[in-house]
Amino acid sequence: FIIFFILQLKDDDSFHVKHPTFTRANKPSRPSPHPVYGERTDSTYGTTSAGLTGLKNFANNCYMNSILQCLNNTEPLVKEMTALNKHTLNHHSRSKGRVAQEVIDAFRNMWSGEVRVYSIKELKAIMGSIKDIFKGTAHQDSNEFLIILLEHLHEDLNKPAEVAILDGADVESGEKAWGEFRRKNCSVIQRLFYGQHKSTVICSTCNHTSATFEQFFNLFVPIPSNQSGVTLNDCIQLYMSGERITGWKCPKCKTERNATKKFDISRLPPILVIALKRFTQEDDSWLQKKENVVYYPLEDLDMSKFTVAGSEQRYSRYNLYAMSIHSGTLKSGHYRAICKNYKNQKWYLFDDQIVEPLQVQNVKNNSEVYILFYNAVTH
């Protein structure tokens, strides 16, 4: 059969998640005249532990703060990005390198030990110029922000993607597709976050099979309905099992047919990001939030069972190091982050400018978890 490798950078509008607007009082902070990396007059300066800087909530931007804290505790990302200088950035990208520069400045300040509360006001302004939903004070989706932020960081640190069409056997073509992708894309974002999955569509009439290799940096998994004791493995399995589709144009039948679509992972990344589909929309009704408790492992998440048969995986087991969590309802909600400081190996709750230590038992199976960040276990 024919295997297609198609890499598509989605149009920004495809990521839009409709959320109601809510008002949340901004937390005060006191400016200081002693900047560390760049002038931030609305940040608060003073001695704190490295990596324990809070982030100011100035415009209902808790969704941004939550994601930035998770990325700030992604050790290889922080170490590589803070070693860069502005001359290495791609000034021909859509943001002209400004997104990467703002994130670099944030990382440097947040690990300096000299900034108690940092403001990402400039980053928000730049993201707002890229995507209108990030303007103003409307509450937005942290996963949508993460996807768009990583896309622009990749652009700022590398080249735009190109498309390649390849034929061949499963594992071999997957390797060829990945090699072609890497030849065009070698940023730290690609190296850390990007994996590859195989999408297989089987015609229900003639059983013709077509497989597409695509890159991902975020597994967006559904939560099983009407089921208690849901585990993260249950969610991943439901995502991989795929769905029945209609109107698929079968290359062999040369007409539209019903088909079955399923997924397998052909390459796992060093950093695995898994988002739970907590916000769902049925028919044309308003978005609903699924409140199911999802049980997730802090250590030894085994992804080998979800990979393409016969594929050799450099990474297959993962430990949790950060989470973006959402509390409340869609009408009145708030994003925070729970992260493991990679220097002292302790857990902390990041609630905008407030940073508090957490005992490990308070990290397990948090009912508000939305996005999980896992790093690969290497031996």
Long-range contacts (C-beta under 8 A, 24 or more apart in sequence): 1-208, 1-209, 1-210, 1-211, 2-167, 2-210, 2-251, 3-166, 3-167, 3-168, 3-169, 3-170, 3-173, 3-210, 3-211, 3-212, 3-213, 4-165, 4-166, 4-210, 4-211, 4-212, 4-213, 5-164, 5-165, 5-166, 5-173, 5-174, 5-176, 5-177, 5-180, 5-181, 5-212, 5-213, 5-214, 6-163, 6-165, 6-212, 6-213, 6-214, 7-161, 7-162, 7-163, 7-164, 7-181, 7-214, 7-215, 8-163, 8-214, 9-151, 9-160, 9-161, 12-130, 12-131, 12-148, 15-144, 15-147, 15-148, 16-133, 16-144, 17-140, 17-141, 17-143, 17-144, 17-279, 17-287, 18-281, 18-287, 19-138, 19-139, 19-140, 19-141, 19-279, 19-287, 19-330, 20-139, 20-286, 20-330, 20-331, 21-137, 21-138, 21-139, 22-60, 22-139, 22-331, 22-332, 22-333, 23-60, 23-137, 24-57, 24-60, 24-62, 24-139, 24-332, 24-334, 26-56, 26-57, 26-58, 26-59, 27-56, 27-57, 27-352, 27-353, 27-354, 29-56, 29-117, 29-119, 29-353, 34-114, 36-108, 36-109, 36-112, 36-114, 36-115, 37-105, 37-108, 37-109, 37-112, 38-105, 38-109, 40-109, 40-118, 40-119, 40-121, 42-119, 42-121, 43-109, 43-115, 43-117, 43-118, 43-119, 44-115, 44-116, 44-117, 44-353, 45-114, 45-115, 45-116, 46-114, 46-115, 46-116, 47-113, 47-114, 47-116, 48-113, 48-114, 48-115, 48-116, 49-113, 49-344, 50-111, 50-112, 50-113, 50-343, 51-110, 51-111, 51-341, 51-342, 51-343, 52-341, 52-348, 52-355, 53-109, 53-110, 53-111, 53-112, 53-115, 53-116, 53-117, 53-118, 53-355, 54-116, 54-117, 54-118, 54-350, 54-351, 54-352, 54-353, 54-354, 54-355, 55-117, 55-118, 55-119, 55-120, 55-350, 55-352, 55-353, 56-117, 56-118, 56-119, 56-120, 56-121, 56-352, 56-353, 57-352, 57-353, 58-119, 58-121, 59-124, 59-136, 59-137, 60-137, 60-138, 60-139, 61-120, 61-124, 62-334, 62-335, 62-336, 62-352, 63-139, 63-140, 63-141, 63-142, 63-145, 63-335, 64-120, 64-123, 64-124, 64-127, 64-134, 64-142, 64-145, 65-120, 65-335, 65-337, 65-350, 65-352, 66-142, 66-324, 66-325, 66-335, 66-336, 66-337, 66-350, 67-142, 67-145, 67-146, 67-149, 67-324, 67-337, 67-371, 68-103, 68-106, 68-120, 68-123, 69-322, 69-337, 69-339, 69-350, 70-322, 70-323, 70-324, 70-337, 70-339, 70-371, 70-373, 71-103, 72-106, 72-107, 72-110, 72-111, 72-339, 73-321, 73-322, 73-339, 73-340, 73-341, 73-342, 73-373, 74-192, 74-271, 74-321, 74-322, 74-373, 74-375, 75-342, 75-375, 76-188, 76-192, 76-270, 76-271, 77-188, 77-189, 77-192, 77-271, 78-107, 78-111, 78-342, 80-188, 81-107, 81-188, 82-107, 82-108, 82-111, 84-157, 88-157, 89-156, 89-157, 90-155, 90-156, 90-157, 90-158, 90-159, 93-152, 93-155, 93-156, 93-160, 94-130, 94-152, 94-155, 95-126, 95-130, 95-152, 95-155, 95-156, 97-156, 98-126, 98-156, 99-123, 99-126, 99-127, 99-130, 99-149, 99-152, 99-153, 99-156, 100-152, 100-153, 100-156, 100-157, 101-156, 102-126, 103-149, 103-153, 116-353, 117-353, 127-152, 139-333, 141-279, 142-324, 142-326, 142-335, 142-370, 142-371, 143-218, 143-220, 143-275, 143-324, 143-370, 143-371, 146-218, 146-273, 146-275, 146-324, 146-371, 147-217, 147-218, 150-189, 150-193, 150-217, 150-218, 153-187, 153-189, 154-185, 154-187, 154-189, 154-190, 157-187, 157-188, 157-189, 158-185, 158-186, 158-187, 158-189, 158-190, 159-184, 159-185, 161-185, 170-198, 170-211, 170-266, 170-308, 170-310, 171-266, 171-308, 171-310, 171-311, 173-213, 174-198, 174-213, 174-266, 174-267, 174-308, 174-311, 177-213, 178-213, 178-266, 178-267, 181-215, 189-217, 191-270, 192-269, 192-270, 192-271, 193-217, 193-218, 193-269, 193-271, 193-273, 194-269, 195-265, 195-267, 195-268, 195-269, 195-272, 196-265, 196-266, 196-267, 197-263, 197-264, 197-265, 197-266, 198-263, 198-264, 198-265, 198-266, 198-308, 199-261, 199-262, 199-263, 200-242, 200-261, 200-262, 200-263, 200-264, 201-245, 201-248, 201-259, 201-260, 201-261, 202-259, 202-260, 202-261, 202-262, 203-248, 203-250, 203-252, 203-253, 203-257, 203-259, 204-257, 204-258, 204-259, 204-260, 205-250, 205-253, 205-257, 205-258, 206-250, 206-252, 206-253, 206-257, 208-250, 208-251, 208-252, 208-253, 210-251, 213-266, 217-269, 217-273, 218-273, 218-274, 218-275, 219-272, 219-273, 219-274, 219-275, 220-275, 220-277, 221-274, 221-275, 221-276, 221-277, 222-277, 223-276, 223-277, 223-278, 223-290, 223-292, 223-294, 227-292, 229-295, 230-292, 230-293, 230-294, 230-295, 231-294, 231-295, 231-296, 232-274, 232-294, 232-295, 232-296, 232-297, 232-301, 232-372, 235-274, 235-276, 235-294, 236-274, 236-303, 236-306, 237-306, 239-263, 240-264, 240-265, 240-306, 264-306, 264-307, 264-308, 264-309, 265-303, 265-306, 265-307, 265-308, 266-307, 266-308, 266-311, 267-311, 267-313, 268-303, 268-307, 268-313, 268-314, 268-315, 268-316, 268-376, 269-315, 269-376, 270-315, 270-375, 270-376, 271-373, 271-374, 271-375, 271-376, 272-301, 272-303, 272-315, 272-318, 272-373, 272-374, 272-375, 272-376, 273-371, 273-372, 273-373, 273-374, 274-371, 274-372, 274-374, 275-370, 275-371, 275-372, 276-369, 276-370, 276-371, 276-372, 278-326, 278-370, 279-330, 286-330, 287-330, 288-330, 289-326, 289-329, 289-330, 291-367, 293-365, 293-367, 294-365, 294-369, 295-365, 296-320, 296-365, 296-369, 296-372, 298-360, 298-363, 298-364, 300-377, 301-374, 314-376, 315-376, 315-377, 315-378, 316-376, 317-376, 317-377, 318-374, 318-375, 318-376, 318-377, 319-374, 319-375, 319-377, 320-363, 320-372, 320-373, 320-374, 321-373, 321-374, 321-375, 322-372, 322-373, 323-363, 323-366, 323-369, 323-370, 323-371, 323-372, 323-373, 324-369, 324-370, 324-371, 325-366, 325-368, 325-369, 325-370, 326-368, 326-370, 327-368, 335-370, 338-363, 338-366
